[in-house]
Structure formats: C-alpha cells, structure tokens
C-alpha cells in the first residue's frame, strides 16, 4: 500500500477513475488521494478500511452554478441549507453566484461580507463568482485578485434591480477588461430585444410562458457573445444552455479556436415542456424547459462534447413566490440535492455510463473553474467522493430535501441512484441523509 501516512482506504468493485470504472482500493493520506490501487491490495496497519461493496465510488460532484442568496435573502436559501442539500446529493464543492444575495458580489468589500457569512455554515467546499454589472468595470481586477473564479453577467434583465444587465457596449468593455488579466466571463445569454418582441401573456398556461422566452433570444445572444470573444481573444462560458438550436454555432466556434465552453442543467436534460401542468410554476426557469425534441438534441450535444458540463443552476425562492401565474412567479428550479440521480436516471436510459456522468458533473466543472485538486479520483487530488447505489430507486419527497424551501419540479418522480454517502477530504460529511457538522472550506481561485 502506497505511502506511510495512509489512514483510510475506500474499496469498491466499481471505482470511477479517469481511465474508466474498475475494482480498486483508494488510499487516502491527510485528506488527499495517495494512490488508486488494485482492489485486493493489503490495507496497511493503522488504516481504516471502508468496504463499499458494489456501490460506486465517484469523484465528489462540483457544482459551479448555485444561487445561495446569503446574506440578504436568506428566507430564500442560505449557506447552511444549500450546502447540506449539496452534501446529501453527492456535491462536495460548489461555487456561489454573485446575485440574489444582498449585497451582490460586485466589489471586494461585498465578497468579504459573503465569505464571513459562509465560513461557519459551509458543509462543502465553497467558492465565489464575481459579478460584472455596468458600474463596476474598475472592480473586476481587484475582485479577481481577491480570489473569485470569474465573473457572471446578464444580457437581459436579471430579475433583481441590484444586478443590472450589460448592453453590447458594456459587455465588450467588461469582456476586454477580464480578458486583459486572463479571467473568465460566464454569461446568461438571452437577447433582450427578442424577449421584448415575444408575446407576453399572464396566466397559468406553460405554453404561453414558453412562447415568451423563444429560442431565438438564446441563439442571437450566443452568436453575439461568440463574436465578441473571437474579436477580443476572451474566454467565455455560456450558462444554462436551453436552446439546442445554438449547438451548431457553438461547435463551429470551438472548431475555430474560440475559447467558449457551455453548460446545461438537469432540468433541461430530464424535464420537458410537454409534461409541465398548467400553473405548475415549480417548473419555471429562464431560459425555459423546452420540448422533448430539443432535449434529445441537447443530449446529442453532450455526447459529442459541444456541451461541456452539467450543473444545477439551483435558484430557490420562498414558496409564496411560486404563484400559479407563469408571468409573475419567480423563475428558478431547486435541484441541488437531486441533480445526480436525475441525470443518472436519464443518462442510463440513453445508454450513457457513470463515467460520462462523472465527467459532466465533476471533472469538467472542476476544469472550468481551475480547481485542480477536485474532479477526479487520482493521486494528488482531494479525497472528495460520492458513493452511489446506481441500481437503487427512490421517489422524490419534497419533505426529505435539505434546501430551505421544499419546492421542487421533481416531486413524485421515481429516480435511479441513491447517494449513500459523501466524503470531503477523507471525512464522511453525509451518510444516508444524516449530515455531519460543517467541514467545508472557502476556496479562492488558484493564483
């Protein structure tokens, strides 16, 4: 057994490694993976063995798109509840979005406020995105030097007045500034003119809401974003891709060497417009859940690498804001605890493996954020794991979810994949729905 300081060995017949899934023994020393060894390697004296049987040992998931809303809107969510939900769902690292908290993460002072709030509450490792708004170009470099992982902006109204969108000129200015110091700009890409021209009808009909957020709004915004990135040599990331029509644009840009990456979300990949009941605004998000044929194309984009990763876009609110009127209800889907089983349920149906799921939900998001110690079961990485029983099923009961407001679009769905436990740097932080005391660290971008 490698290394004299090994204090823990996790053994499973199915360990998901960068080289594939195989029987293995994973040796941990000081919270770091020391070695991935043959299954029947002798356990060193003094080390504790955790024999997981046939449960699958996955790298801990990395969720780079979470709205924690803390401080300021803690009745919506908070670091305590969000990170407990993450841990219960196999997520061991998350990055918090800069808006929906008060203050938003648009200055170094605001970042420090958020970090102070998070320190005693984080059950998983937690980092922060900065925000790019019209008034803070001067704050972008200081925020980057203070450790944010990149900058989030909107091209259409965000839904909260303290985080205004960028017009095309402001987008170019912010992008140029961020490119100047080698940073990453992550973008909510919906074109405001297409949204303004779309029919706006209030009421409970999902079809009316879907018509109000047309695919063209995404397609046009992404086309413009790619053009700016190409001209400026900037690195950009498209958030929560919903419109499959944009995939050829993105694939062509990647072939041309434009530095663009793309994410999609469990709700776009597992839920369809056809199944949304009238008035069921727990399904409302922006951009919206689209039709089944669109979903098929998104899965094809994952399979061919056009879409890089899957993250939650967990965007909760209080129950009263989910009114039955799709026009006025808050837009956001709560899925932090359910993303892994939701995606695995659909992935297995479509012939994908847990190796694929680990790549999409752990390795690729870690690479996006530059988290070199996260995202894979290999020597030198943090000993962050999710233990999954992939053949087991459960039916989603909102009362068993750890996020603050127990509203979810997955209520009543039967999903494959039960998360047995989660481990952070070699310490079990969740087991069968029981959470340990907070052990998460605050992460800053690696300099």
Secondary structure as GFF3:
##gff-version 3
##sequence-region A 1 447
A	DSSP	beta_strand	8	17	.	.	.	ID=ss1
A	DSSP	beta_strand	20	29	.	.	.	ID=ss2
A	DSSP	beta_strand	32	37	.	.	.	ID=ss3
A	DSSP	beta_strand	48	51	.	.	.	ID=ss4
A	DSSP	beta_strand	56	59	.	.	.	ID=ss5
A	DSSP	beta_strand	61	67	.	.	.	ID=ss6
A	DSSP	alpha_helix	79	88	.	.	.	ID=ss7
A	DSSP	beta_strand	91	96	.	.	.	ID=ss8
A	DSSP	alpha_helix	108	119	.	.	.	ID=ss9
A	DSSP	beta_strand	125	128	.	.	.	ID=ss10
A	DSSP	beta_strand	130	131	.	.	.	ID=ss11
A	DSSP	alpha_helix	137	145	.	.	.	ID=ss12
A	DSSP	beta_strand	151	154	.	.	.	ID=ss13
A	DSSP	alpha_helix	168	180	.	.	.	ID=ss14
A	DSSP	beta_strand	184	188	.	.	.	ID=ss15
A	DSSP	alpha_helix	192	197	.	.	.	ID=ss16
A	DSSP	alpha_helix	206	212	.	.	.	ID=ss17
A	DSSP	alpha_helix	215	232	.	.	.	ID=ss18
A	DSSP	beta_strand	235	238	.	.	.	ID=ss19
A	DSSP	three_ten_helix	244	246	.	.	.	ID=ss20
A	DSSP	alpha_helix	247	255	.	.	.	ID=ss21
A	DSSP	beta_strand	259	264	.	.	.	ID=ss22
A	DSSP	alpha_helix	266	270	.	.	.	ID=ss23
A	DSSP	three_ten_helix	273	275	.	.	.	ID=ss24
A	DSSP	three_ten_helix	281	283	.	.	.	ID=ss25
A	DSSP	alpha_helix	292	303	.	.	.	ID=ss26
A	DSSP	beta_strand	309	310	.	.	.	ID=ss27
A	DSSP	beta_strand	314	315	.	.	.	ID=ss28
A	DSSP	three_ten_helix	319	321	.	.	.	ID=ss29
A	DSSP	alpha_helix	339	349	.	.	.	ID=ss30
A	DSSP	alpha_helix	354	358	.	.	.	ID=ss31
A	DSSP	pi_helix	359	363	.	.	.	ID=ss32
A	DSSP	alpha_helix	364	369	.	.	.	ID=ss33
A	DSSP	beta_strand	385	395	.	.	.	ID=ss34
A	DSSP	three_ten_helix	398	400	.	.	.	ID=ss35
A	DSSP	beta_strand	414	424	.	.	.	ID=ss36
A	DSSP	beta_strand	427	431	.	.	.	ID=ss37
A	DSSP	beta_strand	434	435	.	.	.	ID=ss38
###
